[in-house]
């Protein structure tokens, strides 16, 4: 599965990405963040 995570550099987004990859290591994540 491929996921697009908006706000991936923030607290919730980054922890969600870590959680998801730990539980679904074969999935692919693209993180999109404006970094403002």
N, C-alpha and C positions, 0 to 999 in steps of 0.2 A: 504494500500500500504506500502511496505517496501522500504526504501531508504538507500543507502550507500553513505556517504559523506566523501570524502577524504580531509584532511586538515581541519577538523572540529574544531581544537583548534585555528586556525588563525582568523584574523579579519573578512574576508569575509565568511569563513566557519561557524563560530559561529553565525554571524548575519543571515546567510541563514537558519541555523537550528532553530533559534528563530522565524524567519518569518514563516517558513514552519509549525512549530508546532502550532503557533498562528492561522494560517488559515486552517490547516488540523489536528485537535487534535486527530483524530483516527488513523493517520498514525504512523508508527514505523520507527525510524531513528537509524542507526548504524554509529558512527563517528570513522574514522580511521585516525590517525595522528602520524607521526614519532617523533614529539616533539624535533626537532633539532634546 
